[in-house]
Amino acid sequence: MKFKAVAFCRIVLLSGLIVLPFAITWAEETTLPREKLVSIFPNAKSFTEKKADLTPEKVASIEAEIGTKLHPKDLKPTFYIAFNENKKPIGLALLLEVKGPNGVISGGVGLDMTGKVVKVDIHKHSEVAGVANDEFLQQFNGKGIDDKFKVGEDIEPLAGAQVASQAVALMPKKTLAISYALFLKRPAKAEEDAPETIEPEDLKEVMAMMKDEYDLIRAYFQKGDNRDKEAAVKAAKQLGKHAELIADFEPPKNPNNTEEYTYFREQFHDTIHEFTQTLATEGISERTQKQWQEVIDLVNKVHLRFSVEEVELDEDLN
Ligand code: HEM
C-alpha cells in the first residue's frame, strides 16, 4: 500500500501543466485556505492546488468503496498538495463536507506520502462538541484505504453520538477513496485476487482443492467464532472460483447426462455465490447456515449421480 512519490509528482506536474505555470501557482497561494492547510500540515512550506473531475465510472467505484452516494460538491474535488522547504511533496489534503444528523459537517483531511491519514480537522458542525476534538479525531490517523472506518468496528464513537461519529468517519474514507480513484494505484491484493496458477489435471484434483475450502468453512460453522469470518469468506470465494474448473472435465458416471450435469454446476455456482455474499455481511447466521446446508445437499446429490465412488465429505469428523 505504498503511496508513491511518483503519483504526487504526477499531480504536481499536472497542476503545473494544466492549471498554471509554477510561478503563478505560487502567487495564487494567497487565495488558498492556508490556515486550514497549515493545521493539517504544520511543517509544510508551501501548497498548490489541483482541481480534478470525477468521471461517472470513478464516481461509481468511489461510491461502491464508501458505501454511500457522493455529494455533488465531491464530483469536482480540489486537492491541495503540501511541500517542504526543498519543494518536495509531503502530502495532500482535501476539504470536504458530509451530512451529520444535525446538518452539514465540514472539515479537512490530510494524507501523507504513504497514503495514510495524518490529520482530520472539523471546521463547522452542529453536533456534540466532541466531534471536533482531537481526542476523537486522532483515531483516524495512520489509517489507510484498506481500513473500514466503521463505528463499532475500527472506530470508537463518541458517547451518544454514533451517527455523527460515523458521518465524521466518512470524511477520511471519502478522501482516501477519491484520491485512490484519481491518482493512486492500489497494488494487487494478496492471493485472493491473484490469478489462479494451478492447473488441475483431472476432476479429482479440482475436488481436492474444493475439499480444503469446504473443510475450512465447515470448521468455521462448527467453531462458531466470527473472528474467522474473513478466512471463511475467502474460502467461499475460492470455492466458487474452483468450481468453474469443473466444466473442463467429464464426470466418470453418467457422462452423457450433460444437461443435468450443467444444471448442477450452475445451481452450485448460484448457491455458493449467494452464500458468499451473505456470509460477508452476516457471518454465522440462521440464513448463512441454511444456505450452507443447501450447498451441502446439492453437492451430495451431484456426487450420487456423477461419481462412481462414494464421496463422503465429512469422513474425517465424528
Ligand atoms: C463443496 C463442494 C464440493 C466438494 C468439497 C467436493 C468434494 C469431492 C471429493 C472429495 C470427491 C472425491 C474425489 C476423489 O475420489 O479423489 C469428489 C468427487 C466428485 N465430485 Fe465433488 N465436491 C464438491 C462439489 C462438486 C460439484 C459442484 C460437482 C459437479 C457439479 C462435483 C462433481 C464431482 C464428481 C463428478 C466427482 C467424481 C470424480 C471422479 O471420481 O473422478 N463436485 N468431490
Boltz pocket constraint, residues with backbone or C-beta under 6 A from the ligand:
constraints:
  - pocket:
      binder: B
      contacts: [[A, 203], [A, 204], [A, 207], [A, 208], [A, 210], [A, 211], [A, 212], [A, 214], [A, 239], [A, 243], [A, 246], [A, 250], [A, 251], [A, 252], [A, 261], [A, 264], [A, 265], [A, 268], [A, 295], [A, 299], [A, 302], [A, 303], [A, 306], [A, 307], [A, 308], [A, 309], [A, 310], [A, 311], [A, 313]]
      max_distance: 6.0
